[in-house]
């Protein structure tokens, strides 16, 4: 019976991670929109960093 809970727990953990990544991206976008409109290259670098941390290598 506990084995059936494992995929559900993994799904919940995956969803929580995805929500944190989305929140971090939204926060970054807001920061740069309101405060640093002319620093687009910095915003793009930081977005790549967020996405790279959240995406496993070699995942297609």
N, C-alpha and C positions, 0 to 999 in steps of 0.2 A: 504494500500500500504506500509506503514511503517513496518507492521508485516512481510512482505516478506524480508525486509532488516535485521531483527534481526538474523536469522540463518546465513546469510552471514557474518554479523559483528562478531558473536560468532566464526565462522569458522576462520575468519581472526585473531582474538585475540588468538585463540588456536594455529594457525599456527605460529604466532609471538612468543608465549611462547615457543613452540617447537624449533623454530630456535634459541632463546636465550639459551635454555638448551644445544642444540647441540654445539653452539659456546663456551659455558662455558666448556663443556667436552673436546672439541678439544684444547682449550687453556691450560687446565690442563694437558692433555696428552703431548702436546708439551713441556710444562715447565718441566715435569718430565723426558721426553725422553732426552732432551738436558742438563738438569742441575742436576737432582737427580736420576740417573739411579739405584742406590742401595736402594732407599727408596720406594719399591713397596707397602709395607703395608700402608704407608701414602697416596700414590696415590689411593689405593683401598678405604680407609676410606673416602677420599675427594670425590671420585666418588659416593660412596653410599650416602653421604650427598647431593650432587647435585641431584641425582635421587630421593631421598626421598622428597626433597623440591618440586620437579616438579610433583610428582605423588600423587594424592589424596589417602588418606587411604581407604582401603576397595574396591578399584577399581579393578575389575577383567577383 
